[in-house]
Amino acid sequence: FDNVIFCWVMHEQPIIDELLRRLTLGGCRVTPISLVCSEQALVKRLKKDVNAGLRSPDVIERSVKRIPLYQSLNTFKIDVSEVGPDEVAGLIAKL
């Protein structure tokens, strides 16, 4: 594989560190990236999922509380507040 993308909510550095510790990474380059967005964008996206029955309403409060945690992570931050998936993929590819 040329690239492997692992995507999950990892809002604390120990989660990332433990995941990486358990992987065999010989010869691999790891580029930790956090996709972040404004509170307004996050709430809008989550409300859409809640209204579609994909998530429970309590996800909004939990997720908003986690926003500040991402700033302390040892990751590249990409603000996706106003960016679509294709543009995000291009930004990731440039890293």
N, C-alpha and C positions, 0 to 999 in steps of 0.2 A: 504494500500500500504506500502511496505517496503521502497521503494525509489521513489522519483519523481525528474526528471531532467528537469530543465527549461533551454532551450538553446536559447540564442539570443545575438546579439551584444550589450554588456553593457560596454562601454568604459569610463564611468564616474561614480564615486561613488554615486552621487545623483540619478542616474537611478536605481541602485541596492537598495539604501536605500528606495526610494519611492515604488518600487515594494514590498519589504519586509514589509514596513509599511502597505500596503493594504491587506496583507494576514493574516489569522488567523493561528498562528503558535504554539498554545498551545500544549505542549508535543512533539514538533518536534525539531530535531537538524538540523540546517541549516549550510551547508558547502559551502561557496562561492568559486568557482574555476574559474580561467581564463585560457583558452587554448591559449597559445601564441606561436608564431613561429618567425623565422628569417624573415627579409625582403625578402630575396631570396626565401624562401619557400612559403611565402605568394604570391608574384608576380607570381611564377610558378603555383600555384593552381588557382589563379584568372584568369590568362591568359587562362588556360584550360577551365574554365567556359565561358570566353568571346568568345573564339574560337568556343565553342559549342552553342553559342547563348543564354546562360542562364543568362548572366549579360552584362551590358553595359561597354564599355572600361573605363569610368570615375571611376568605382569602385576601380581600382587599385590605383590611386593617393589618393583618399579619405581614403582607408584602410591603406596605407603605412603611411599617416600622423597620424593615430590613434595609431600606434604601441607604441610610448612612453607613451601614456596615461595609458596603462594597468599596468605599474610599480607602479603607485600611488594608485591602488585599494587595498582595504582591502580584498584580496582573496588569496587563494593558487594559485600559478602559475605552470602550467605544460607546458613545452616546447614540442610541438608536431611537430617540424620542421622535424624530421626524424623518427616519430613514426606513426604506423598504427592505425586504429580504435580499433582493439582488444586490443592492448597494452595500448592505452589511457584508455579504459574501465577498464583494470586491475589496472592502476595507480589510477584512480578515486575511485575504490572499496577499495583500501588500505587506503584512507583518511577516 
